[in-house]
Amino acid sequence: MIENHYARADLYEAILAGLRQAGKDLSNLAPADLAPVDAFHVRGREATRELSRLCALRPGLRVLDVGCGLGGSARYLAGECGCRVTGLDLTADYCRVGRLLSERVGLAGRVDFRLGSALALPFRDASFDVVWTEHAQMNILDKPRLYGEMARVLKPGGRLAFHDIFAGPAGDPRYPLPWANEASYSFLAAPEAVRSLLGRLGLRPLHWEDATLKARDWYRAALERITARGLPPLGLHLLMGAASRDKLENALHGTEQGRLTFVLAVAEKAG
């Protein structure tokens, strides 16, 4: 179900067509040229930049991006922060396109992609300095196993960095949403429950920020642009499909009505 939600066989070709229409030179692309489509999370590259600063990333750190999508964050962490990044995703189309886009922008040697489940990370214990994730856990029911796997592959003193969507206090949101067309594969946890779970796993929060108002403003601005100008040649609608506007409107509604909560956080594994 989850793989089908995100899969699109012609995605690479659609992205190249969007880049051409946007006036980009396909033989001379920079990672930032891909940002409108490869940052499939609220506030896009701005949020990635903000989280990277909070996590105090530095060159040479080994980073795992869980639920990496097309690899936009992974490429940013490699290109701008000098990290060695592995992206893991359950969607084969995303991994394939992520590799091709990394080649296009000259980062194939610094970012690699693995097809796999976040509930059974194919890595040894204590393999990574940082585990990173943005907008992936909403599709995963088993939160203890998910965060337990992240904690397992972190080195002692390593950091978990995430920007994610949780349940708000006002009840269930309406669907479709960017990560689920229906409630059957959307698993929103309360942020307090996740914070408590991290503590039990030996992950001590260093930064915990309610970013809901930032998300609300971003959704509003995105919808205002679409209303004024229509869909751009390159954008997240290539990933969300024909119902992309409905998904954004429902996400804004949920954010405004207290049905969705956004958190930006960094936690450290006990040494």
TAFENZI-V336926 format. One record per backbone hydrogen bond with DSSP energy under -0.5 kcal/mol. NH is the residue of the N-H (numbers start at 1). CO is the residue of the C=O. E is the energy in kcal/mol with one decimal. If there is no record, write none. Layout:
{{NH CO E} {NH CO E}}
This chain:
{{5 1 -1.8} {6 2 -1.5} {7 3 -2.2} {11 8 -1.6} {14 10 -2.3} {15 11 -2.3} {16 12 -2.4} {17 13 -2.3} {18 14 -2.1} {19 15 -2.5} {20 16 -2.4} {21 17 -2.4} {22 18 -1.7} {23 20 -1.7} {24 19 -2.7} {26 24 -0.8} {28 25 -2.0} {33 30 -1.6} {34 30 -0.6} {34 31 -1.4} {35 32 -0.9} {37 34 -2.1} {38 34 -2.5} {39 35 -0.9} {40 38 -0.7} {41 39 -2.2} {44 41 -2.1} {46 43 -1.2} {47 43 -1.1} {47 44 -0.6} {48 44 -1.6} {49 45 -2.8} {50 46 -2.3} {51 47 -2.7} {52 48 -2.2} {53 49 -1.7} {54 50 -2.0} {55 51 -1.8} {56 53 -1.1} {57 52 -1.6} {60 82 -2.6} {61 58 -1.5} {63 61 -0.6} {63 84 -2.9} {64 130 -2.3} {65 63 -0.5} {65 86 -3.0} {66 64 -0.7} {66 132 -2.8} {67 88 -2.2} {68 65 -0.6} {68 88 -2.0} {71 68 -2.1} {72 38 -1.1} {75 71 -2.7} {76 72 -1.9} {77 73 -2.7} {78 74 -1.8} {79 75 -3.2} {80 76 -2.9} {81 76 -0.9} {82 78 -0.8} {83 77 -2.2} {84 61 -2.8} {85 83 -0.6} {85 110 -1.8} {86 63 -2.6} {87 112 -3.2} {88 65 -2.8} {89 114 -1.9} {92 90 -0.7} {95 91 -1.8} {96 92 -2.6} {97 93 -2.6} {98 94 -2.7} {99 95 -2.0} {100 96 -2.0} {101 97 -2.8} {102 98 -2.0} {103 99 -2.0} {104 100 -1.9} {105 101 -1.5} {106 103 -1.3} {107 102 -2.9} {108 102 -0.7} {110 107 -1.7} {111 107 -1.3} {112 85 -2.1} {114 87 -3.1} {116 89 -2.0} {116 114 -0.5} {120 117 -1.3} {123 121 -1.9} {126 152 -2.4} {127 124 -0.8} {127 153 -1.1} {128 153 -2.6} {129 62 -1.9} {130 62 -1.8} {131 159 -2.4} {132 64 -3.5} {133 161 -1.9} {135 163 -1.8} {139 136 -1.4} {140 137 -1.9} {141 139 -0.5} {143 141 -1.9} {146 142 -2.2} {147 143 -2.7} {148 144 -1.7} {149 145 -2.4} {150 146 -1.9} {151 147 -2.4} {152 148 -2.2} {153 149 -1.9} {154 150 -0.7} {154 151 -0.6} {155 128 -2.6} {157 269 -1.5} {158 155 -2.8} {159 129 -2.1} {160 267 -3.0} {161 131 -2.9} {161 159 -0.5} {162 265 -2.7} {163 133 -1.7} {164 263 -2.4} {166 261 -3.7} {167 189 -2.8} {168 259 -1.9} {170 258 -2.7} {171 168 -0.7} {177 180 -3.4} {180 177 -1.2} {185 182 -1.1} {186 183 -1.6} {187 138 -4.0} {188 186 -0.5} {189 187 -0.6} {191 167 -0.6} {194 190 -1.7} {195 191 -2.5} {196 192 -2.1} {197 193 -2.1} {198 194 -2.6} {199 195 -1.7} {200 196 -1.8} {201 197 -1.4} {202 199 -1.4} {203 198 -2.8} {204 202 -0.6} {204 268 -3.0} {205 203 -0.6} {206 266 -3.4} {207 266 -1.9} {209 264 -2.4} {211 209 -0.9} {211 262 -2.5} {212 262 -0.6} {215 211 -2.0} {216 212 -2.7} {217 213 -2.2} {218 214 -1.9} {219 215 -2.7} {220 216 -2.4} {221 217 -2.3} {222 218 -2.6} {223 219 -2.4} {224 220 -2.3} {225 221 -2.2} {226 222 -2.0} {227 223 -2.4} {228 224 -2.2} {229 225 -3.0} {230 225 -0.5} {230 226 -2.1} {238 235 -1.8} {239 236 -1.4} {240 236 -2.3} {241 237 -2.0} {244 241 -1.7} {247 243 -2.3} {248 244 -2.2} {249 245 -2.7} {250 246 -2.4} {251 247 -2.1} {252 248 -2.5} {253 249 -2.5} {254 250 -2.6} {255 251 -2.0} {256 252 -2.9} {257 253 -2.4} {258 255 -0.8} {259 254 -3.0} {260 254 -1.6} {261 166 -2.6} {263 164 -2.4} {264 209 -2.4} {265 162 -3.0} {266 207 -2.1} {267 160 -2.7} {268 204 -2.8} {269 158 -3.1} {270 202 -2.2}}
